[in-house]
Amino acid sequence: IAILKSLIKVTLPDNLLVVTGRKKVKDSKTYGFSVERGRTMVIPYFQSVDKLALDILPINVKVEGVNSANGITVGADATACVCIDDDSDPMLYSAVERLMGKSQEEIKDQVQQTLIGNFRGALNKATPLEAIGMQESKIISGDEDEHPQEEEQHDIETSTEGERAQFRNALLDDINSDISSFGMKVVSVSLQKIWDT
């Protein structure tokens, strides 16, 4: 049993086993380690095993003093949930190279700095109302025919969903393109509060 314990290493499904001392070739690139799921065999003294968590990391972001598209200076509180992209081998091996040996707090700090830049850039390209999924209501004069209230409500909801989705999709694209260098991807993002000065 002692010999088997020294040879066979097992981990939970939300962790990866990183075996150093074992070469692996991925996409014509040679790595000095391999990434295994579940369990693996190791050679004592010649190979060592570390674990890398696949947990989703919630990261709070606060930005201030951003000039929005219409010149209004705004600030915002937001939250993004990110995790290691284990669906792609190149991304997974990139994550191991960048993140192995770092604590969750160190990883969060690095990703948070990237996210601050992404949120500042997204808010800089949108107006505050577009960022929160609203638009300025049109003033209806007494001479114009008023649409039924139900149709107006439907139009407002449709435009709100469209603007919010457009802002969110642009933000997701920016974040994913930047944090891919960490071998990570964004799971969800939300703008919780926005204010002006």
N, C-alpha and C positions, 0 to 999 in steps of 0.2 A: 504493500500500500504506500509506503514512504517513497519507493522508487517511482511508482505511478504518479504520485503527487508532484514529484520533481520534474516529470516528463510531460504531463498533461495539464494544461492551464485552461480554466473555464471561466466565463464571465456571463453577466446578465445580458438580455437582449438590447438594453439601452446603453451598452458599452461596446467598444471595439478593443481587440487585443492588438497591440503593436509590437511585433517581434523584431528587435534589432539584432544584427549579426546574420540576418538571412536576406540575401539579395533577391530583388523582385524587378522584373522588367515590365513596364507599362507604357504603351504607346512609344516604343523604341527608346524609352528613357530608363536607365537603371537606377534603382533606389537601394539604399543600404538597409532597408527594413521592409517588412511585409505587414499588411493589415488583414487580420482574420476576424471572423464573427463566431460567436458561440464558444468554440474550443479550438485548441491547436496543440501540436506537439512541439516541444522545445528541447534543445540539447543543453543541459546544465553547463555553466562556465563559459560556453561558447556563444550562447544566445541569451538575451534577457527579454522580459515581457513587461510592458507598461499598458495601462488602460486609458482610453480616451472616451469621455462621456459624449453621448449624442443628445443630451438634454436640450430642451428649448430654453433659450436665455431671454427673459424679458428685460429690455433696456429702456430706461426713462431718458428722454431727451428734452432739454430746455434751451430754447434759442431766444435771444433778445436783440433789439435794434436792427431788425431786418427791413430793408426798403422793399416794399411790395411793388407789384407792377404798376399801380396807380399812384405811387409816391408816398403812400401812408407807411409810417414806421410801425412795425408790429413785432410782437413776441408770441411765442407759442409753447405749450406743453404737449408732448407727444410720447407715445410708447411704440416700440417696435419689438417683435419677437423674432429672434434669429436662431438658426441651428446649423450644424455641420451638414453640408450637402453630400449625403452618403449614397445618393442615386447615381452619381457619376464617379468613376474611379479616378480620373485626373483631379477632380475637385477634392476627393477624399484624401488622396496622397498629398495634395497641396495643403490641406488642413493639418495633416499630421506634421508636415515640415514646419508650418508656421506656428502651430499651437501646442505641440507636444512639450510637456515640461512646464507649462504656464498654468497658474491658478485660474479659476473662473473669474476672479476679480480682475486679474490682469487682462484676460480676454475681453471682458465687458468694457474695460477702460479703452482698449484699442478700438473696439467696434463702435463704442459711443462717440469717439472723436470723429470717426468716419460718418456716422449718422448725423451728427450736428451739421457737418458740411452739406449733406444731402438735403436736410430739412431747410437749411438757409437758402440753398439753391432753388428748391421747389417753391418756397414762399416768395422768393424774389421774382419768379416768373408768373405768379398769380396774384389776383386781388384778394383781399381778406374774405370777401363774400364768396369768391370762387373756391377758396381753400376750405371753407366750411360747408360748401354745397348750397349756397343761396344766391339769389340774384335780386337786383333792385326791382321792386314792384312798379308796374306801369300805372300812371295816373289816368283814370278814365273820366273824360269830361261828360257833362250832362247831355250833350248833343249826340254822343256816340252810343251805339247799341251795346248794352251790357250783355256779356255772355252769361249763361246760367252758372250759378255758383259751383255746381258739381264739376263742370268742364274746366273752370278756372282752377279749382283745386287739383284736378288731374294734371293740368298743364304745369302747375308749379311743382308738383311731386316729380313729374317726369324730368323737368329741367334740373331740379335739385339732384336727383339721382345721377343724371348725366354729368353734371359738373363735378360732383363729388367723386364719381368713378374716374373721370378724366384726370383730376388732380392726383388721386390715389395711384392710378396706373403709371403716371409719369414719375411719381415718387418711388414706386416699387422698382421701376426700370433703373432709375438712378442708383438706388441702394444696392440692387442685385449686381449691377455692373461694377460697383466699388468693393463690396464685401466678398465678391468672388475671389479676390486676391487672397483672402483668408481661407478659401475653401468652404465658405458659408453661403447660406441663402436666407432670405427673409420669409417668415411664415405669415406674419400679419403686421399691419401698421395702422395706427389710428392717431388722429389729431384730436386731442382731448379738449384743449382750450386755446383760444387765440385772443389777443388783446392789442389795442393800439395805445399810443402814448398821448 
